[in-house]
Amino acid sequence: MADVIDKPESPAITQEPALEELKYYRVYRDRITSEDTLISNRLTWLLTPQAVLYGFVATSIYSKDGFSLVGLALIALLGIVICWLGRRSIEAALTTVKQVREQYDQNYPHPDSRLPSLTAEGDADAQGSVAARRIPLCLIAGWLLLFLYRAVVTFLRHA
């Protein structure tokens, strides 16, 4: 005779979240994933022309002929405009993520505890978006500092 006793299965372990809730969770999570991908793509679109412009300026500064302060001002202005537009598009995606999260929380104020959070919680969520928000500002500051440096050097040479 076998001394095997079947243990009853624990409902908390075997039951899955309600099918409807799981379906909506996936819809919300897919939307957030899409926005995260947009943020990543937009950062790439921002950094690629910045690298080209900074490379062009560095090459020009150290070349024999160089270029005028007006030329640098135009390139810096182009770099700043690209940064400003990039930042706005990144902020749009970050705002959408926040709105999607708020909508999910409103529709499901007490989600099944077995479902992972849609986004990072609290401070981790804010920390995760710091780079996306700050990189454009750092690049703008770089363009302004580069232009001011070059203006001062040009002024001192002619003084």
CORCORZI-V297985 format. One record per backbone hydrogen bond with DSSP energy under -0.5 kcal/mol. NH is the residue of the N-H (numbers start at 1). CO is the residue of the C=O. E is the energy in kcal/mol with one decimal. If there is no record, write none. Layout:
NH,CO,E  NH,CO,E
//
This chain:
5,3,-0.5  6,4,-0.5  13,10,-0.9  14,10,-2.2  15,11,-1.9  22,18,-2.8  23,19,-2.4  24,20,-2.4  25,21,-2.7  26,22,-2.2  27,23,-1.7  28,24,-2.6  29,25,-3.0  30,26,-2.7  31,27,-1.8  32,28,-2.1  33,29,-2.6  34,30,-2.3  35,31,-2.0  36,32,-2.6  37,33,-2.2  38,34,-2.1  39,35,-2.3  40,36,-2.2  41,37,-2.7  42,38,-2.9  43,39,-2.3  44,40,-1.9  45,41,-2.8  46,42,-1.8  47,43,-2.8  48,44,-2.3  49,45,-0.8  50,46,-1.2  51,47,-2.5  52,48,-1.9  53,49,-2.8  54,50,-3.1  55,51,-2.3  56,52,-2.4  57,53,-2.5  58,54,-2.6  59,55,-2.4  60,56,-2.3  61,57,-2.7  62,58,-1.6  63,60,-0.8  72,68,-2.1  73,69,-2.5  74,70,-2.3  75,71,-2.2  76,72,-3.1  77,73,-2.4  78,74,-2.3  79,75,-2.6  80,76,-2.6  81,77,-2.6  82,78,-2.4  83,79,-2.1  84,80,-2.7  85,81,-2.7  86,82,-2.5  87,83,-2.8  88,84,-2.1  89,85,-2.2  90,86,-2.3  91,87,-2.8  92,88,-2.0  93,89,-1.6  94,90,-2.5  95,91,-2.6  96,92,-2.1  97,93,-2.3  98,94,-2.0  99,95,-2.5  100,96,-2.8  101,97,-2.4  102,98,-2.4  103,99,-2.6  104,100,-2.5  105,101,-2.7  106,102,-2.1  107,103,-2.5  108,104,-3.0  111,108,-0.7  115,112,-1.8  124,121,-1.4  125,121,-0.6  125,122,-0.6  126,122,-1.4  127,123,-2.7  128,124,-1.7  129,125,-0.7  129,126,-0.8  130,127,-1.0  133,129,-1.9  134,130,-2.6  135,131,-2.6  137,133,-0.5  138,134,-2.6  139,135,-2.3  140,136,-2.3  141,137,-2.5  142,138,-2.2  143,139,-2.3  144,140,-2.4  145,141,-2.8  146,142,-2.5  147,143,-2.4  148,144,-2.7  149,145,-2.7  150,146,-2.4  151,147,-2.5  152,148,-2.5  153,149,-2.6  154,150,-2.4  155,151,-2.5  156,152,-2.7  157,153,-2.0  158,154,-1.4  159,155,-0.8
//
